[in-house]
Amino acid sequence: MLTEYIQEALSRARYELIDDPETPYYGEIPDLPGVWASAVTLEECRRALKETVEGWILLSIKRSLPIPRLGDAEISEVDAEAA
């Protein structure tokens, strides 16, 4: 469930080169508010964006914030009896 959600989020990422000599690669996931990253290389930007998604999910769960469904991927509570 979690891995699939992160993969789906990353498949929706948009990357661009920005006018910043220190971190010219910028990436964001429009479906997840505030989830963005920048880095020196595209690969570093992808890694940083993945870490940002992970942190965003944890913070959203901690604060009981809604986590949007992304296609077929969603994060939902697991029933205590089923766990």
Sequence and secondary structure as in RCSB ss.txt:
>XXXX:A:sequence
MLTEYIQEALSRARYELIDDPETPYYGEIPDLPGVWASAVTLEECRRALKETVEGWILLSIKRSLPIPRLGDAEI
SEVDAEAA
>XXXX:A:secstr
 HHHHHHHHHHT EEEE S SS  EEEE TTSTT EEEESSHHHHHHHHHHHHHHHHHHHHHTT     BTTB  
    TTT 
